[in-house]
Amino acid sequence: MPVTAPPPSRGWFAQLLLRLHFTAGLFVGPFVLVAALSGAVYAVAPTVEQGVYRQELTAPSSAPALPLADQVAAAERYVARHHPDDTVAEVRPAPTPGTTTRVMFTEEGLLESQTRAVFVDPGDAAVRGDLPVYGTSGSLPFRTWISTVHRSLFLGDVGRLYSETAASWLGIVSLSGIGLGAFRLRRARRKRDLVLPDNRATGYRRTFSWHAATGAWVLLGALFLSATGITWSHFAGDNVSALRSTLSWRAPTVDTALDGSSATSGGEHAGHHGGGSMPMGSPTTTPEQFDEVLAVARDSGVRAAEVRIRPPAAADTAWTVEEIKLSWPVAMNAVAVDPGTMTAVSRVTWGDYPLMAKAAKLGINTHMGALFGLANQVVLLLAALGIAAMVVFGYLMWWQRRPTGARAGRAPAAGALARAPWWGTAAVVVAAVGLALLLPVVGVTLLGFLLVDALVTTFRRRAD
């Protein structure tokens, strides 16, 4: 007798979402858990660094700040004794009284985008110490270590697939959770049960209430972290960058070329995990030039206290002075200065950023916990811990639902696509293909899930 497919029925989409939510959570849970826990530590790392590296970051002298020339010269003398082959790559003047100036040097053996920072008391030019620092955010060793765990588990490009999987699927699982929450909202007798755990329940039901309620509170944060995290990923990040370039959404950069070529300075993600390459200081750079170049930049609209001054990468390129104030309100003005004439030859302001470039920058700064300071860090910490808790609750639910004597719980029923109308199946496949093109890791695995789900349903129907 021939086997015929059942007619389309209601409830197929909820069934598909439930199975997708369960299966995705089961297999990507470990990736999400590691990313969430390391992200929680990264969120508070800037505050932790203030205590761990107090010696290097604080300046006890109460005297007025000396010229940058004196501070750079003191750092160069220190480096000549300890790291004689190093070259000045960047100077960050002390932004506030009681803090140190960072004179940063290139050095063999450091990571890409990492420099050796010598911390100088601006009041008396005393050297307070030296540490490797990373990227525009100036991450010190503790935060750099946590950042590397968070993005690659110290496994390089292979490890970055872990973070891309976590960031991509976190968004998919969160969106499927929204759908399931909407279906649950229609059936709920007490709406408060959607956002508060039911401690009167026991076993699986109690764990489910905690899983769902936690998800309701951290949902927006999870989607935000997924969307902003994807921009740093290996494959999807390249696609996002290409899309932004095509739509002219990239952040503008100053032109440092003095011979008519198109050299530029700055980087899209210079404030977080990466940072762009650090320029090699010109052999003709002198400590006095840092004061002169900064004065020109101040006259050209660079007002923020948090700035970095970088010598030319070559004889035919300009100095750059960039504002690096990541907190609100951000300051992103930048100026290129011709060392021969001591005039500004190129200028970029925050107003020059396209709307989407501004949104991306603000999103990146928030993801890093920098935009709103300690409050930002606390919110990120709670969101990350909430995501980690949801993963744990999810695995506990799986364990609690196992049949008596079984080692694992049952998965939700398969076959949703077989029950879907033709347009529903077509919409799901189109969405999966679109995701595969924009987010290759999640798209390919989602297509695999749909294929396996369809095959399992077919074989089970024929067996029956």
N, C-alpha and C positions, 0 to 999 in steps of 0.2 A: 504494500500500500504506500503511495507516495507521501513524502513528508512535506507539509505546507507550513509556511511561516504564519504565525499568529497575526491577526489584524492589528493595526496600530492602536494603542490604548493610552489612556491618560496616566500620568505618573512616570513616564519613561525618563523625563529629564531629571526629576528628583532622584530617581534610581541611578542614573548615570553620574550625577554629581556626587552622590554618596559613595559609589564605588571608586570614582576618581579620587575623592578626598581621602578615602581609606587607603587605597593602594599607593598613592603618591606619598601620603604621610608615613606609611610603613617603610618605604624604601629610601626616602630622602630625609627621614627623621634624624639619623645620625649626623648628616651634613648640616642640617639646620641647627641641631643642638650645639655642635662645635662652633658654628658661626655666631650663634646667639650668645653663648657663654664668653667667647673671646671678644665679641662686640661689647658685651657688658663691661668687661674689664677695660677695653679701649675707651669706652665712653668717659670713664672717670680717670683715665691715665693722665690728662693734663693737670688735674688737681693733685694726683699722687706725685707727679714729677716735681711739683713745687716744694714738696717736703723732702723727697729723696735726693734732689740735686740743689738743695738750698745753698750750699757752699758756692756753687758755680753761678747760680741765678741771682744772688743778692750782692749788693755793693754797700759795704759798711761806711765808706767815706761820705761825709756830708758836704764836702767842698764842691764848688761849682764845677760843672763838667769841663774837662780839658778839651782842646781841639781834637778832632778825630785823628789828625796826623800823629799826635802824641800817643794815642791809644793804639793805633795801627802799628806804630814803630815799636811799642812795648810788646805787642803780640809777635811781631816779626823777630825780635830779639829772643823771645821765649822759644819760638819755633826753631830758630837757628840752632839752639842747643839740643832740642829734643827730636825734631823732624826736619833736618836741614834741606831736604829736597822739596818741601811743600811750597806752594805758591798761593798768594792771596786770591781767592775766588769771589769773595763777597764780604760786605760789612753791614751789620745791622746795629745802628746806634741804640743805646739804651732808651727804651720808649718812655720810661717814667723814672723819677728819682728813686734811688734804692735798688735799681736793677742794673745789670751789667750789659756792656756792649759785646756783641759777638763778632769776632774777626775770624772768618771762615776760610780754610785752606784746602786745596785739593791735595790728595794723598794717595799714593799707590796702595792697593789692597783693600780699599773701602768699597762698599756697595755702590752701584749706580745711583746717582742722585744723593750720595752721602758725602759729607765733608768733615774735616776736623775743625771744630769751633774752639777758639781760645776766648775765654770769658774775662773781660777786662773791666775793672772798676773805673768808671769815667771820671771820678773825682781825683784819683791819684795814679791812674794807669797801672795799678797793681794787678797782676794776673791771678785770677781766682781759681783757675783750673782749665782743663781742656777735655772735650768729649766729642765723639762722633755724633753728628746730627743729620737728620734725614728730611729731604723735601722742603717745600716752602713753609710748611707748618712748623719746621724746626724741631721735629720729634727727637727727643733724647733717647738713649739706649733702651730704657724700659718700654716706652711707647713704640719704638721701632720693632722691638721683639714681639710685642703683642700684635702689632699691625701685620707682621709677616705671618704669624700664626693665623690671623683672621683671614688673610687673603690667599695664602698658598700652602700653609702647613710646612713651610721650609722645603717644598718640593718643586719650586719654580713654576714653569708653565703647566706642568702636569698637575701640580697642586692647585693652580688657579681654576681648573675644571671643577674642583670641589666647591669653591666659593661661587662659581657661576651656577652650578647646579642648585646650591642652597638659595642664592638670591632669586633665581628664576622660578624655582618650584615653590618658594615661599609665597610669591605672588599668586601662583596658580591655586595653591591650597587655600590661601586667604580668600580668593574670589569664589572658589567653590563653597567655602564656609559661609560667605555672604548669601549665596543662593540657598544653601540648606537652612540658614537662619531665617530667610524670608518665608520658606515653606513652613518652618516651625512657628513663625509669628502668626500665621493664619490659623494654626491649630491650638495655640497656647491659650489656656484659660486665664492664667495670670501672667501679664506681660513682664512683671518684675523677675520672673524665673529666667527670662532671656539674658539678664545682665547680672543676676545675683545667684550664687550657687545654692542649691537646696540641701542643706545639712540634715534635713529630716529623712532624706532618702539614704539608702545603704547600698553597698556593693557597686555594681556597674552604674546604676542610675546616679549615685552620688558623684562618682568620678566623671560621668558624662556632664553633669551640671557644672562641675568645676571647669572642665574643658571648654564647654560652650560659653560660660560666663567670662572666663579669662579671655577667650577669643573675641568676645564682644568689646572688651575694654582695650585690647591691644591691636584691633583690626586695622585701624587707620595707620598706626605706627608700623605694622608689619608691611602693609602695602607701600608705604613711603620708603622704608628701608630696602624693600625689594627693588623698587623702581630706581632709586639712587645707587644702590649697590650694583645693579646691572651695568651702569655706565663704566665701571672699572673692570668688568669681566673680559675674558679673552676673546671670544668670538662675538658675542652680542655687543660688547663694548665697541668693537671695530665697526659693527653695523650701525650702532647709534651715532658714532662719530661721523661716519660717511653720510648718514642721513642729515645730520646737523650741518655738515659742510654743504651738502646739496641745497639745503633750504636757507643757507647763510645765517645759521644760528650760532656759529662759533664765536667765542670771545675774541675781540680784536687785540692785536699786539703792536707794540711800537716797532718801527723800522730802524734797525741799528746800522744799516749799510751806509757808508760814506762815499761809495764809488758808484752809486746808481743801481746796485744789485738789490736783491729782495730779502736780505737777512732780517729775521724777526727775533723778538725776545718774548719769553713767557710761555706758559703751557696751560692746557685745559684743565688738567687734574694735578697741578703742581702743589696743591695744598694737602694732599692726603697720601695715599699709598705710594704714588710715584712722585715725580717732581721735575722731570726734564733734566737734561744734562747740565752740569755746572760748567761755566766757561773757565777756561784757563786764563789767568791774569796775564796781561801784557808785560813783557820784560821791562818796558819803560814806565810802568806804573810807579808812582811815588806816593808816600803817605799823605802829602799835602794835597794831592788831587782829590781825595775823598771829601775834604771840606769844600773845595771849590765846586766840585760837581754837585754836591748836596745843595749848596747855595743857589746854583742855577735852577735846580729842580724845584726848590722852594719858591722861587720867583715865577716858576712856570705852572704852579697849581698843585704841587705835591705838598699837602698840608698835614697828613696824618703823622703821628709820632712813630708808628710802626712802619718802617721802610727798610728796603734792602738796596744797597749800592753795589753794582757789579762792574768791574773793569772791563775794557774791551776784550773780546775773544781773539781778536787779531788787530793788526795795525790799521786796517781800513774799516773798522767798525767802531761804533760809539759806546760810551758808557750808558748804563741804564740805571734809573732810580725808580723803584716801584713801591707803591703803597701795598702793604700786606695785612691790613686790618681786617680780620675775618669776622669779628663780632659786629653786632648791629649797632649803628648803621655801618655797613661795610665801606671800606675805602680802597679803591682799585685803580686810582690814577697812576699813570706811568709816563716817564719822559726819557728820551734818548738825548744824550749830551755829546757834542763834538768836542773832544779834548783839545783840539788845535785852536778853536775859536772860543771855547767855553760858552757855547750857545746851544739852546734846545733845537734839535733838528727833527724831532718827531714826538707826538704827544697823543696819549689815549686817556679818556676819562670814563668814569662809570656811566655817564650819559651816552657814550658811544656804543655801549653793549646793546645788542638786540635784546628784545624782551625775553626770548627763550634762553639766551645766554645768561641773562640776569637770574632767571628762574633756576637754571642749572647750577649757577654759582651759589645761590642761596641754599639750594637743596644739598649741595655738597658740603657746605659749611655746617648745615644742621646735622647731616649724617655724621660729621666728625665731632659734633658736640661743641662747636666753636661759636655758632651764631649768637646764642643767647647765654653764653657762659655757663655757670654752675647749674642754672635751671635747665638748660638744654641737656647737660650731662645727666642730671637726675632723671629726666623724662626718658632719655635713651636707655639708661640703666634699667628702669622699670619695664620699658617695652621689651628689652632684650631678655630680661628674666621672665617676663610673661610669656614670650615666645618659647623659651626653654621649658617652662612649666607645661605649656600646651603639648609639647612633644612628649614629655614624660606622662602626662595624663592620657594621651593617645595610646601609648604603648601599654599602659596599665589597663585601659579599656579593652584592648585587644586580648590581653591575658585573662581578664575577668570574663570575657565572653566565650572562652574556650569550652567545648563540650566536656563532660565529665571524663576524666582519664586522658584527655588530649593535651598536647604540649602547647598548642597555640589556638587562638580564637578563630572564628569563622570570618571570612570576608563577606561583605554585602553581596547580594545576588547579582550575577552577570546577566547579559542579554538585553540591556536597555536599548541599544541601537537596533536590535532586531524588532523591538516593539515600537520604535519611533516611526512617525510618518516620513515620507521620502524627503520632504523639505527639512525636517529635523536632522536626519542623517547627513544631508548635503551641507547644512549649516555647520555642523560639528566638524566635518572633514575640511571645509574651507577654513574654519578657524584654526584647526590644527596645522594646515599647510601654511597659513599666514604666520603662525608662531614659529614654524620651522624655518621660515625665511628670515624673520627678524631675530629670533632667539633660538639658534640652532640646537643647543643642548636640550632645552625643554621641548622644542617642537618635535625633534626626532624621537625623544622618549615618549612624548604624548601620542604620536602616531603609532609607536610600538605598542603602547597600552591599548589603544583602540583596536589594533589588529589582533592582539592576543585575546582581548575580550570577545571579539567577534568569532574567532576560531573556537574558543572554549564553549561558547554558546552553541555553535554549529555542531561540534562533536557530541556535546551532551544531548542535544535534541535527537541526533541520529541514534545515540545509544539507547535513548528511551523508546 
